[in-house]
């Protein structure tokens, strides 16, 4: 059974940092594409960052320079380091993965999803 499990969310003050993790199991994604999305109530799921099998990555303009996506294939885990957090970063963050192909900014192409982890940025 394929599983993606996010962790690391929580409550943080504006300007603070959090590190999200996405642990995968059930199959290998080492040659595939992975991404982070986020969603707030009443809005569509929004692209945050993506990373290819070779480490190539892109970011949404809203997080560029503040967030860093990475992956450790030996640990079957993807990360999202979030710095200089703002209240507008508050959302449920989801990881997504495909076993092959290039990473995409579209949520429609991803086969596997985690359950999400809540990030709240508030003073």
N, C-alpha and C positions, 0 to 999 in steps of 0.2 A: 504494500500500500504506500503510495507516494504521499509524503507529508512535507509541508513547509510550515515552520513554526517561528513566528516573530517573538522577540523579547526586547526589553530595554526601554519601553515607553514609560511615561510617568508625568509628573507635574514638575515644571521647572520655571524659574523666573525669566523674564525677558533678558536677553544677553547671555543666558546660560547655554549649556551644552548637554547633549544626550548622544548615546551611541546605540543604535538599533542593530539587532542581529537577526538573521534569517537562516535557521538551520534546516537543511534538507535531508530527507531520508527516503528510502524506497527505490531510488534510482539515481544515477549519476547525471549531474548537470554540468560537469566539468567542461564539456565541449559545447555548451549551450549558452543561452542568453538569460540574463536576469535583470530585474528592475524593481524599483520602488514606486508605488503610487500612494496617493492619500485622498481622503474623502471626508467632507463635512456634511452634516445633515442638510438634505435638500439640494445638494449639488452632485454633479457627476464626478466619478473618480478621476483624479488629476495626476498626470505624469510628474514624477519628481526627478528620477535619475535612472540610467540604464547602464549596463556593463556587459560587454561581449566576453567570449571565452578567453580572449587574449588580453583582457584588461582595458580595452578601449572603452571610453565612457562619454556620456553626454548628460547635461543637466537642463532642467527647466530654468528659464531666466530668473524666476523668482527666488531660486536657491543657489544660483551660481556664485561661487566665491565663499559660500558659507557651509555648504554640505559637500561631503566627499563619499563616494561609493567605492567599495572595494570588495574583493572576494578572496577567500582562502580555499582553494580547491582541495587541499589535503584535509581540511576540516569540514568540507561540504557546507560552507557557511558564507553568506554575504553580509556585508555591513553597510550601515549608513551613519557616518559621523556628522552630527548636526551641531554647528557652532553659531554663535550670535543669533540665537533663536528669537523670533518675534511672535507676538500674539497671533498673527495671521498664519503662523505655521501650525496652529492647533488643528488637529485632525486625527482620524484613525489612519495609521500607516500600514500598507499592505506590501508584502513582497510577492513577486510573480516570477515564474520561470518557464523556460522551454528547454527541452533536451538538446535542441540543435538550432541552427539558424542564427541570424543576426538579431541583436537586441532592437526593440522597437519602442517608440513613444506611445504606441496605441495599445490600450488595455485589451483590445479585441483579439490580439494574436497570441496571448499567453494562455497556455493550457492549464497551468497549475498555480494555485493561489494559497496564501496563508490566511489565517483567521483575522489578522489585524491586531495592532497594538495602539492604544490610545496615547497620544502626545498632547499635553495641555501646557501652553505657555501663558502664564498669568502671574501677576504680582499679588 
